[in-house]
Amino acid sequence: MSRHRRWPGLRRGAGLVILLIGLAGMVLSKGEKGVGAESPRHLILVPIDDRPAVGQFAQMIGAVADYDVEMPPLEMLGNFTTPGRPEAIADWLLSPAAGGRPAPAALLVSVDMIAYGGLVASRAHAVPLDEARRRLDLFRQLRKGYPGVPIYAFSVIMRVAPTASRTTAGIHDALARWAELKVRAPKTGDAALTAELEGLTRQLGPTILADYLAARQRNLEINLDALALRQSGVIDELILLQDDARTYGLHRQDQAVLRARLAKLGLERSVPIYNGTDEGSLSLVSRAILARERRTIRVAVVYSSEKSREVIAPYEDHPLHFTVENQVRAAGATLVPAGGSADYRLYIHAPATAPTEYQRFEKRLIEELKAGRAVALADLLFPAPHYSGADERLVRALVEAGVVDRLTGYAAWNTAGNTLGTAIPHANLRRLAVGAGASSPLRRAEAEVAHLEFLLNRFAGDYLYHDLVRPVVNQRLREAAAQESFTLSELTPERRAWAQRSVAEDLNPRMDAFFRAHFLGRRYPIDRGRQLAVTGLREVEVTLPWTRTFECRIDGRIESRVEERRR
């Protein structure tokens, strides 16, 4: 199994005691699985890098449906500006096939990790086109090495700027603006924009611009090669993800080329292009499992206002409803009318919502949760001052109503695409697990605890960390470096160590208190005769996986037992 650390799930016997009613004194041993004959129940995922959002989240969401998600060893995936190792990953992927190990239910592979060594590496021109193309031959080898196993892939359309780091601190914003104006100025004919473009061109210089454009063209060619692999049947399913974008920019030209190629190949309805990146692996975990289980999940969407449907969210270039529709589709679900029969309702809290509209939205959300209906929440407001995290009004309403643990899915981080692509796969697999029947009390218990663990993880990360902990740590870092050249985009080892200690000291007690208030001691039905009781939270660990404070990895384990339901 992968060395990638994960929230230990109940499939590994984590803190669960099963009392089999009617079989007095019999206790299932640790690690015994409550699965039927539908093996294999595991996927192999090659994520886009080593961040929690692309790997740990995928494992936790898979566990909600009682699937293991196996990944390459962590050191193969790189770290921030250090690229991953595609050749080592290729050897790791092909060795199980050659060694006769059981085949997975599906392979989920990041094109960018294989071609360049990951997302950050894809934004620079370090890997030449011919080398990236040679690496894509891995997909053909996988087709031969895993006969009959579906291959899902995701490929990223390059964003407007390289990754913010110490090496790009002087050019990151300028390049993003240049890429925007390169399209916008000629289209609008605005003299001021044209003058600004000319000034940025002189400021950046020919070397930087040539490298940027070469990386952009190389990535477009790899996107097109991925389409060819999909058209030839080497790849079974493909999604194209638009990285951080603006309304104008060179990425829109890339999209036009790709849409034309999709039309030529007759793949317009098969390969979506939409805003998002980090959540691609989560969407494909959901999609692969739903396909394996032959289950269609129906999703009804409730927007916080009619105007919010048309909002273009920060870092995106299409109206919100377009992103929602494609996120649902990419994750293997289907949209139904808001008033129609659905497996769950997805509440979307977004900008362009008046105070009275928000009050109605909040009231309706709380009422549905109290009534026991299946409801997921995607909080896309991202209010000031942090612009990444939960709207504290909405969290407060959930807390006061005592319905935090009743959500079918939840997310509130970074971009609309990231949040939707986290909440939707979580809710999809939660509804799959709930409808799977009581074939085994252990299996039902595993799925229940996996769901609760991920729900707690998201409130700890998206609310407690992004809203309450990270702003304070960032401010202290800025104050400590007031007299120095300093960026939060890439901390020195000393500042990272200090931030790590500060985050753990602040977040750990907050998370413990949140768990005690909303999960500890609560009971959840498993079947007619059994219920799951939450008894504790152990092995909590908080780390900063990259040399910045943007993302935080949260590990922990909910302990529980299954007991007879009181009548």
DONU-249857 format. One record per residue (C-alpha): residue number from 1; z, x negated, y negated. Coordinates in pm, 1 decimal. Example, Ala and Ser with C-alpha at 12.3 -4.5 7.8 and 13.67 -1.06 7.14 Angstrom:
 pos       pz       px       py
   1    780.0  -1230.0    450.0
   2    714.0  -1367.0    106.0
***
This chain:
 pos       pz       px       py
   1      0.0      0.0      0.0
   2    -39.6    -96.3   -362.8
   3    211.8   -317.9   -533.9
   4    164.4    -95.5   -838.2
   5    510.7     37.0   -915.2
   6    544.8    410.7   -917.8
   7    802.0    678.4   -962.8
   8    924.7    687.8   -601.1
   9    811.2   1021.4   -463.3
  10    964.2   1228.8   -190.4
  11    689.7   1123.1     45.7
  12    897.9    807.1     74.0
  13   1217.2   1000.2    144.8
  14   1359.4    946.9   -202.8
  15   1698.2   1112.8   -231.4
  16   1608.7   1428.2    -39.9
  17   1822.0   1602.0    220.8
  18   1652.1   1884.4    410.2
  19   1878.3   2133.4    588.8
  20   1662.4   2320.8    835.6
  21   1799.6   2671.2    839.6
  22   1824.0   2803.8   1191.6
  23   1831.2   2454.8   1342.2
  24   2198.7   2380.1   1287.6
  25   2283.6   2019.7   1222.9
  26   1923.4   1893.4   1220.2
  27   1829.3   1677.5    923.4
  28   1481.1   1537.3    867.4
  29   1483.5   1159.8    861.0
  30   1388.4    971.0    547.6
  31   1017.8    923.9    505.7
  32    919.1   1203.1    745.9
  33    622.2   1386.9    601.8
  34    573.1   1759.1    600.0
  35    193.2   1751.9    619.6
  36    -34.9   1926.8    857.8
  37   -363.1   1824.1   1015.2
  38   -550.8   1787.6    684.5
  39   -511.6   1407.6    682.1
  40   -608.7   1182.5    513.4
  41   -399.6   1281.1    214.5
  42   -458.8    971.2      7.5
  43   -706.2    856.7   -255.3
  44   -807.3    507.7   -364.3
  45   -825.0    462.3   -741.1
  46   -956.8    167.7   -943.3
  47   -823.9    250.2  -1292.6
  48   -961.9    125.2  -1620.9
  49   -665.8   -111.0  -1675.5
  50   -297.0   -146.9  -1586.8
  51   -137.5     94.5  -1835.9
  52     93.1    372.6  -1714.0
  53   -132.1    644.6  -1857.4
  54   -424.4    545.9  -1635.0
  55   -240.7    443.8  -1317.4
  56    119.2    563.1  -1294.8
  57     24.4    908.3  -1428.1
  58   -251.2    936.0  -1167.6
  59     -8.3    852.9   -888.0
  60    249.4   1102.3  -1013.2
  61     -6.9   1381.5  -1053.0
  62   -146.4   1313.2   -706.0
  63    205.0   1346.2   -564.3
  64    229.7   1695.0   -715.8
  65    -30.6   1798.6   -456.3
  66    124.1   1581.7   -181.7
  67   -144.6   1310.2   -209.5
  68    -83.8    936.1   -232.7
  69   -295.7    751.1   -489.0
  70   -341.0    388.8   -385.5
  71   -449.6    123.5   -637.2
  72   -531.6   -247.0   -632.0
  73   -241.2   -489.1   -683.0
  74   -126.7   -489.6  -1043.9
  75   -230.8   -850.3  -1111.7
  76   -595.7   -763.9  -1035.9
  77   -607.8   -510.6  -1319.9
  78   -549.1   -754.9  -1607.3
  79   -315.7   -693.0  -1899.1
  80   -417.5   -597.2  -2253.5
  81   -657.9   -870.0  -2376.8
  82   -659.2  -1047.7  -2037.4
  83   -943.7   -890.7  -1834.2
  84   -904.5   -763.8  -1482.0
  85  -1064.1   -938.7  -1184.4
  86  -1360.7   -733.9  -1058.6
  87  -1444.2   -973.9   -774.3
  88  -1089.7   -960.5   -637.6
  89  -1091.9   -581.4   -668.7
  90  -1422.4   -568.7   -479.4
  91  -1275.1   -777.0   -195.8
  92   -965.4   -554.2   -189.3
  93  -1177.8   -238.5   -175.3
  94  -1407.4   -360.4     99.5
  95  -1144.9   -520.5    324.5
  96   -989.2   -188.2    438.6
  97  -1335.2    -57.8    528.4
  98  -1408.8   -372.0    732.0
  99  -1064.0   -372.4    891.7
 100  -1082.2    -23.6   1035.5
 101   -807.9    130.7    821.2
 102   -819.0    508.7    779.5
 103  -1068.5    615.7    516.3
 104   -935.2    782.6    201.4
 105  -1017.4   1137.7    103.1
 106  -1210.4    996.0   -196.0
 107  -1276.2    679.7   -394.8
 108  -1223.6    699.9   -773.3
 109  -1364.2    400.2   -959.4
 110  -1380.2    289.3  -1323.4
 111  -1726.2    152.4  -1400.5
 112  -1579.2    -44.5  -1691.6
 113  -1323.0   -223.4  -1474.0
 114  -1592.5   -324.9  -1226.7
 115  -1852.4   -423.4  -1489.0
 116  -1633.9   -595.9  -1750.7
 117  -1275.2   -621.0  -1628.5
 118  -1140.8   -312.4  -1806.0
 119  -1146.4   -107.6  -2123.8
 120  -1039.9   -375.7  -2371.9
 121  -1285.7   -624.3  -2217.8
 122  -1564.5   -367.7  -2251.4
 123  -1536.0   -380.4  -2630.3
 124  -1635.8   -748.0  -2655.6
 125  -1950.9   -929.2  -2549.5
 126  -1788.5  -1178.8  -2309.8
 127  -1964.9  -1048.3  -1996.3
 128  -2345.9  -1066.9  -2016.4
 129  -2556.7   -768.8  -1911.9
 130  -2700.2   -932.6  -1599.5
 131  -2350.3  -1017.7  -1473.9
 132  -2223.1   -665.1  -1540.7
 133  -2522.7   -524.7  -1354.1
 134  -2466.1   -756.4  -1059.4
 135  -2108.4   -631.6  -1032.0
 136  -2227.1   -270.2  -1013.5
 137  -2375.2   -351.1   -672.3
 138  -2019.7   -288.8   -548.4
 139  -2094.2     85.8   -556.0
 140  -2375.9     38.0   -304.2
 141  -2142.8   -166.2    -83.5
 142  -1880.6    107.8   -106.0
 143  -2137.0    365.8      0.3
 144  -2203.8    160.6    314.8
 145  -1842.2     59.5    376.9
 146  -1698.6    411.2    339.0
 147  -1955.6    641.4    501.2
 148  -1884.1   1004.1    434.1
 149  -1622.2    933.5    167.3
 150  -1710.7   1085.6   -173.3
 151  -1730.3    835.3   -459.9
 152  -1623.0    953.3   -805.5
 153  -1686.8    728.6  -1106.1
 154  -1614.2    731.4  -1477.1
 155  -1795.7    529.0  -1742.0
 156  -1695.6    489.0  -2107.8
 157  -1922.5    515.6  -2410.9
 158  -1809.2    238.5  -2647.2
 159  -1593.9    340.4  -2941.6
 160  -1651.2    250.8  -3306.0
 161  -1433.2    -62.7  -3310.7
 162  -1289.5   -333.2  -3085.1
 163   -927.6   -327.8  -2972.5
 164   -671.6   -393.2  -3245.5
 165   -504.7   -728.1  -3173.4
 166   -411.1  -1046.7  -3351.1
 167   -763.3  -1183.2  -3303.2
 168   -931.4   -872.9  -3449.6
 169   -674.7   -795.8  -3721.1
 170   -911.2   -896.2  -4002.5
 171  -1220.7   -713.1  -3879.0
 172  -1107.0   -411.9  -3674.8
 173  -1102.7   -153.1  -3954.7
 174  -1404.4   -302.3  -4129.4
 175  -1615.3   -285.0  -3812.4
 176  -1513.7     74.6  -3749.8
 177  -1614.4    171.4  -4102.5
 178  -1939.7    -27.1  -4079.6
 179  -2035.9    148.9  -3754.2
 180  -1970.2    483.6  -3922.8
 181  -2163.5    402.2  -4241.3
 182  -2455.0    250.2  -4049.8
 183  -2543.2    607.2  -3950.4
 184  -2383.3    810.5  -4227.8
 185  -2523.1    627.8  -4531.7
 186  -2893.9    663.1  -4439.7
 187  -2842.8   1021.8  -4323.1
 188  -2673.8   1135.3  -4645.4
 189  -2858.6    909.0  -4889.0
 190  -2530.8    864.1  -5079.6
 191  -2559.2    563.0  -5311.9
 192  -2185.5    485.1  -5300.2
 193  -2183.2    485.4  -4920.3
 194  -2492.4    265.1  -4914.3
 195  -2325.4     16.2  -5147.4
 196  -2011.5     16.7  -4932.8
 197  -2221.8    -47.0  -4621.7
 198  -2395.0   -341.0  -4787.4
 199  -2059.7   -486.5  -4890.9
 200  -1918.5   -455.7  -4538.2
 201  -2233.0   -616.2  -4396.3
 202  -2178.8   -921.5  -4619.5
 203  -1804.4   -926.8  -4545.3
 204  -1843.0   -918.4  -4167.6
 205  -2136.7  -1155.6  -4149.7
 206  -2423.5  -1182.0  -3899.8
 207  -2228.2  -1344.0  -3614.3
 208  -1962.3  -1071.6  -3585.2
 209  -2217.3   -792.9  -3622.3
 210  -2454.4   -945.4  -3367.0
 211  -2173.5   -975.4  -3112.0
 212  -2063.8   -616.3  -3176.2
 213  -2416.6   -477.7  -3143.8
 214  -2481.8   -682.1  -2829.7
 215  -2168.5   -541.1  -2664.6
 216  -2270.2   -192.2  -2771.4
 217  -2622.9   -227.1  -2628.9
 218  -2495.5   -383.2  -2305.2
 219  -2250.9    -96.2  -2255.0
 220  -2523.9    161.9  -2312.3
 221  -2735.7     -5.9  -2046.1
 222  -2444.4      7.5  -1802.5
 223  -2391.3    376.7  -1885.0
 224  -2757.6    432.6  -1799.3
 225  -2722.8    231.6  -1476.8
 226  -2428.2    452.2  -1378.9
 227  -2652.9    756.0  -1427.7
 228  -2910.5    597.0  -1198.6
 229  -2643.4    544.4   -932.7
 230  -2547.5    910.0   -965.1
 231  -2908.3   1026.7   -947.3
 232  -2977.2    819.0   -633.9
 233  -2667.0    952.9   -456.4
 234  -2478.2    623.3   -446.1
 235  -2216.7    790.4   -668.3
 236  -2134.6   1151.5   -582.6
 237  -1972.6   1253.2   -912.2
 238  -1977.3   1089.4  -1257.3
 239  -1817.3   1162.9  -1593.7
 240  -1908.1    991.0  -1921.7
 241  -1613.3    950.5  -2155.8
 242  -1651.4    895.0  -2529.6
 243  -1388.4    647.2  -2646.4
 244  -1226.5    681.5  -2992.4
 245  -1493.0    825.8  -3220.3
 246  -1572.8    963.6  -3562.4
 247  -1807.1   1238.9  -3676.2
 248  -2061.2    973.8  -3772.1
 249  -2120.9    644.0  -3597.5
 250  -2341.3    440.0  -3367.4
 251  -2178.4    607.7  -3067.9
 252  -2363.6    929.0  -3154.8
 253  -2692.1    744.1  -3107.8
 254  -2572.9    623.1  -2768.0
 255  -2481.8    979.9  -2673.8
 256  -2831.4   1097.3  -2771.9
 257  -2991.4    835.9  -2544.3
 258  -2766.1    937.5  -2256.2
 259  -2827.8   1309.4  -2303.9
 260  -3203.6   1247.5  -2303.8
 261  -3173.2   1051.7  -1978.2
 262  -2955.8   1326.0  -1825.2
 263  -3224.3   1581.5  -1915.2
 264  -3495.2   1364.0  -1761.7
 265  -3294.8   1328.6  -1439.9
 266  -3198.2   1696.5  -1429.5
 267  -2826.5   1611.0  -1445.2
 268  -2726.8   1787.2  -1769.6
 269  -2501.4   2034.3  -1586.7
 270  -2363.1   1778.3  -1341.8
 271  -2249.8   1489.8  -1564.5
 272  -2035.5   1585.9  -1865.2
 273  -2008.7   1375.7  -2182.1
 274  -1693.2   1445.0  -2378.8
 275  -1415.2   1289.1  -2586.0
 276  -1150.2   1095.9  -2397.1
 277  -1101.2    776.0  -2200.1
 278   -749.9    700.4  -2077.2
 279   -723.8   1029.4  -1890.3
 280  -1046.0    985.8  -1688.7
 281   -864.1    876.9  -1374.2
 282   -627.5   1175.9  -1397.1
 283   -917.3   1419.9  -1427.5
 284  -1086.5   1271.0  -1122.2
 285   -766.3   1277.6   -916.6
 286   -748.8   1651.7   -984.9
 287  -1118.9   1702.9   -922.7
 288  -1122.7   1509.3   -594.6
 289   -815.9   1685.2   -453.8
 290   -938.5   2032.5   -549.2
 291  -1274.9   1956.4   -388.6
 292  -1104.0   1825.6    -74.9
 293   -887.9   2137.3    -53.4
 294  -1185.2   2363.6   -135.2
 295   -987.1   2533.2   -408.3
 296  -1102.9   2658.0   -747.7
 297   -836.2   2679.0  -1016.2
 298   -900.9   2935.5  -1289.8
 299   -777.2   2848.5  -1638.9
 300   -738.0   3088.2  -1932.5
 301   -698.7   2919.3  -2271.7
 302   -477.2   3041.5  -2554.9
 303   -532.5   2864.6  -2889.9
 304   -267.2   2859.4  -3160.2
 305   -527.8   3007.3  -3396.5
 306   -893.1   3102.6  -3392.8
 307   -968.2   2830.6  -3649.9
 308   -809.0   2565.5  -3430.3
 309  -1092.4   2612.5  -3180.0
 310  -1332.3   2455.6  -3430.4
 311  -1112.1   2166.4  -3544.1
 312  -1248.8   1817.5  -3485.4
 313   -941.0   1628.3  -3374.1
 314   -866.0   1272.5  -3492.0
 315  -1063.3   1006.8  -3301.1
 316  -1307.4   1268.0  -3173.8
 317  -1651.1   1390.1  -3278.2
 318  -1684.6   1742.4  -3138.0
 319  -1500.4   2071.8  -3199.9
 320  -1184.4   2119.5  -2999.6
 321  -1323.2   2399.4  -2783.1
 322  -1598.5   2161.8  -2662.5
 323  -1339.2   1906.1  -2555.2
 324  -1126.3   2173.3  -2385.7
 325  -1418.2   2318.3  -2192.4
 326  -1532.3   1978.4  -2067.6
 327  -1180.5   1860.9  -1980.9
 328  -1129.3   2171.8  -1766.3
 329  -1466.0   2119.3  -1600.0
 330  -1416.1   1747.3  -1540.2
 331  -1081.6   1812.6  -1370.8
 332  -1246.5   2048.0  -1121.5
 333  -1124.6   2378.2  -1265.6
 334  -1311.2   2667.9  -1422.7
 335  -1254.9   2859.7  -1745.6
 336  -1197.6   3233.5  -1746.0
 337  -1154.0   3467.3  -2045.8
 338   -813.8   3460.2  -2213.7
 339   -735.5   3808.5  -2087.5
 340   -879.3   3756.6  -1740.4
 341   -717.6   3680.5  -1407.1
 342   -616.7   3314.0  -1402.8
 343   -411.0   3070.7  -1198.4
 344   -245.5   2959.0  -1520.8
 345   -275.6   2993.7  -1896.2
 346   -325.8   2678.9  -2103.4
 347   -156.8   2709.1  -2443.2
 348   -310.6   2475.0  -2701.2
 349   -109.5   2394.2  -3014.0
 350   -352.2   2251.2  -3268.2
 351   -415.5   2199.5  -3642.0
 352   -559.9   2473.7  -3865.2
 353   -280.2   2708.2  -3761.7
 354   -104.5   2902.8  -4036.8
 355    277.5   2944.5  -4024.1
 356    253.9   3308.9  -3918.1
 357      0.5   3221.0  -3650.1
 358    227.1   2945.2  -3521.2
 359    520.0   3185.8  -3500.4
 360    315.0   3432.0  -3294.5
 361    191.4   3149.1  -3071.1
 362    542.4   3017.8  -3011.0
 363    682.3   3365.9  -2944.3
 364    408.5   3447.3  -2694.4
 365    452.1   3111.8  -2517.4
 366    827.0   3157.4  -2477.5
 367    788.1   3517.4  -2359.4
 368    540.7   3417.4  -2088.9
 369    763.7   3135.3  -1966.3
 370   1069.4   3360.3  -1954.3
 371    867.3   3614.0  -1758.2
 372    798.0   3349.0  -1494.8
 373    423.9   3321.2  -1556.4
 374    232.8   2999.2  -1494.1
 375    182.0   2834.6  -1833.9
 376     79.9   2481.7  -1931.9
 377    116.5   2343.1  -2283.9
 378   -107.3   2090.5  -2459.0
 379     49.2   1998.4  -2793.6
 380   -232.1   1854.6  -3008.7
 381    -77.4   1884.2  -3353.3
 382     41.9   1518.5  -3374.5
 383    225.6   1569.6  -3704.7
 384    327.6   1301.3  -3955.6
 385    488.3   1055.7  -3967.4
 386    406.7    930.3  -3614.9
 387     72.7   1106.0  -3547.2
 388    128.4   1068.1  -3174.2
 389    379.9   1279.5  -2991.3
 390    524.1   1628.3  -2984.2
 391    571.1   1883.0  -3259.3
 392    948.9   1892.0  -3271.4
 393    947.9   2261.0  -3372.1
 394    784.2   2350.5  -3043.5
 395   1013.3   2130.1  -2836.1
 396   1313.2   2282.5  -3014.0
 397   1189.7   2632.4  -2928.5
 398   1148.2   2540.6  -2560.1
 399   1493.7   2382.4  -2554.3
 400   1666.7   2675.1  -2722.7
 401   1498.0   2921.6  -2488.6
 402   1598.2   2714.5  -2184.6
 403   1241.3   2704.9  -2044.6
 404   1153.1   2333.8  -2056.5
 405   1146.3   2308.8  -1676.0
 406    935.9   2623.4  -1634.6
 407    614.9   2470.3  -1770.8
 408    331.3   2428.3  -1522.1
 409    202.9   2125.2  -1714.1
 410    279.5   1950.7  -2042.1
 411    153.2   1665.4  -2259.1
 412    161.6   1564.4  -2626.3
 413     31.8   1212.1  -2679.2
 414   -215.9   1008.7  -2880.7
 415   -539.5   1213.4  -2891.4
 416   -655.3   1561.6  -2802.7
 417   -852.9   1418.8  -2511.3
 418   -554.0   1224.0  -2377.4
 419   -322.6   1524.3  -2398.3
 420   -567.0   1774.0  -2248.9
 421   -665.1   1528.5  -1977.1
 422   -300.5   1493.1  -1878.2
 423   -179.0   1853.6  -1899.2
 424   -481.8   2008.2  -1724.9
 425   -483.8   1789.7  -1408.7
 426   -105.8   1826.4  -1381.1
 427   -126.7   2204.8  -1406.4
 428   -424.8   2222.0  -1168.4
 429   -242.7   2038.9   -891.1
 430     82.2   2220.8   -956.3
 431    -93.7   2552.3   -901.1
 432   -265.8   2413.4   -592.3
 433     71.5   2311.0   -447.4
 434    236.8   2643.9   -528.9
 435    -43.1   2833.7   -356.8
 436    -58.3   2608.7    -51.3
 437    190.6   2815.8    149.8
 438    510.4   2712.8    322.1
 439    364.0   2510.4    609.8
 440    662.4   2275.5    585.8
 441    985.1   2289.9    383.3
 442    963.1   1916.3    321.2
 443    610.1   1938.1    187.6
 444    707.1   2215.3    -50.8
 445   1011.9   2017.5   -161.3
 446    805.5   1703.3   -217.2
 447    559.2   1889.2   -434.5
 448    838.9   2057.2   -631.9
 449   1018.3   1731.9   -709.0
 450    694.3   1549.3   -794.1
 451    616.9   1823.1  -1046.4
 452    963.6   1805.4  -1202.3
 453    949.2   1425.2  -1220.4
 454    620.4   1428.2  -1408.2
 455    738.7   1703.5  -1640.1
 456   1048.3   1499.5  -1723.6
 457    834.2   1186.8  -1761.9
 458    612.9   1355.8  -2020.0
 459    899.5   1490.8  -2230.6
 460   1064.3   1147.2  -2214.8
 461    743.6    970.4  -2314.9
 462    571.1   1212.3  -2548.8
 463    877.9   1354.2  -2723.2
 464   1180.0   1126.5  -2686.0
 465    985.8    800.9  -2708.8
 466    701.2    878.2  -2950.1
 467    899.3   1108.7  -3180.1
 468   1248.5    959.1  -3180.2
 469   1256.9    603.2  -3042.9
 470    929.0    431.2  -3126.8
 471    928.1    503.2  -3504.3
 472   1272.8    342.8  -3539.1
 473   1176.6     35.7  -3335.1
 474    853.1     -5.5  -3532.4
 475   1036.0     17.9  -3862.8
 476   1288.3   -245.8  -3754.9
 477   1004.1   -474.1  -3645.0
 478    835.8   -436.2  -3982.9
 479   1159.1   -507.9  -4169.4
 480   1225.3   -818.7  -3961.2
 481    876.3   -949.6  -4037.6
 482    857.6   -843.3  -4401.9
 483    782.0  -1193.9  -4523.7
 484    535.4  -1282.8  -4248.2
 485    182.1  -1202.9  -4146.4
 486    253.9   -938.6  -3886.0
 487     88.1   -672.4  -3674.0
 488    232.3   -418.7  -3436.0
 489    -91.2   -438.7  -3239.6
 490     12.9   -754.5  -3053.4
 491    375.0   -867.2  -3063.7
 492    491.8  -1221.8  -3011.1
 493    693.3  -1278.5  -2689.2
 494   1017.8  -1288.7  -2888.3
 495    950.8   -963.5  -3072.5
 496    829.6   -795.5  -2755.1
 497   1155.7   -891.6  -2577.7
 498   1360.4   -756.3  -2867.8
 499   1155.2   -433.5  -2875.4
 500   1194.0   -397.0  -2499.9
 501   1574.7   -415.6  -2521.9
 502   1585.2   -178.8  -2819.3
 503   1363.8     80.1  -2650.2
 504   1569.5     77.3  -2329.7
 505   1901.4     99.3  -2513.4
 506   1780.9    396.9  -2717.5
 507   1560.4    585.5  -2470.9
 508   1770.6    564.5  -2153.8
 509   2068.2    770.4  -2280.7
 510   1836.2   1020.0  -2451.2
 511   1644.1   1071.1  -2127.5
 512   1964.2   1108.3  -1927.7
 513   2094.8   1371.7  -2169.6
 514   1762.4   1559.8  -2161.4
 515   1764.1   1557.3  -1781.1
 516   2121.2   1684.9  -1765.6
 517   2048.5   1965.2  -2011.2
 518   1724.4   2091.2  -1856.3
 519   1702.6   1984.0  -1490.4
 520   2037.1   1885.0  -1337.4
 521   2195.1   2155.6  -1121.6
 522   1896.4   2387.4  -1141.3
 523   1749.4   2547.2   -831.4
 524   1387.5   2621.9   -748.6
 525   1260.2   2843.9   -465.2
 526   1080.9   2666.8   -181.8
 527   1018.7   2968.5     39.7
 528   1194.9   3294.0    121.2
 529   1495.5   3124.3    277.3
 530   1519.0   2788.8    100.8
 531   1559.9   2646.4   -245.5
 532   1560.0   2299.9   -395.4
 533   1868.4   2189.4   -589.1
 534   1837.1   1902.7   -839.9
 535   2136.5   1673.6   -791.9
 536   2074.1   1358.3   -994.6
 537   1850.8   1103.1  -1166.5
 538   1850.8    743.6  -1046.2
 539   1669.1    412.3  -1084.7
 540   1562.7    475.9  -1443.0
 541   1375.9    182.8  -1594.5
 542   1192.9    164.5  -1926.8
 543    942.0   -111.6  -2004.3
 544    671.6   -198.3  -2256.9
 545    373.6   -285.2  -2034.4
 546    162.3   -444.3  -2310.7
 547    252.6   -665.1  -2606.7
 548    281.7   -366.4  -2838.2
 549    499.4    -58.1  -2873.4
 550    227.8    204.0  -2837.4
 551    281.9    278.7  -2469.3
 552    606.0    287.6  -2275.4
 553    639.4    294.6  -1897.7
 554    917.9    517.6  -1768.9
 555   1027.5    495.7  -1405.7
 556   1295.5    699.8  -1235.9
 557   1378.2    920.4   -940.2
 558   1502.0   1275.8   -928.8
 559   1742.0   1330.3   -639.9
 560   1763.4   1670.0   -475.4
 561   1837.6   1864.6   -162.6
 562   1692.6   2170.8      4.6
 563   1947.2   2436.6     87.0
 564   1967.8   2795.8    198.0
 565   1896.2   3044.7    -78.3
 566   2180.9   3267.5   -180.8
 567   2120.2   3634.6   -115.6
***
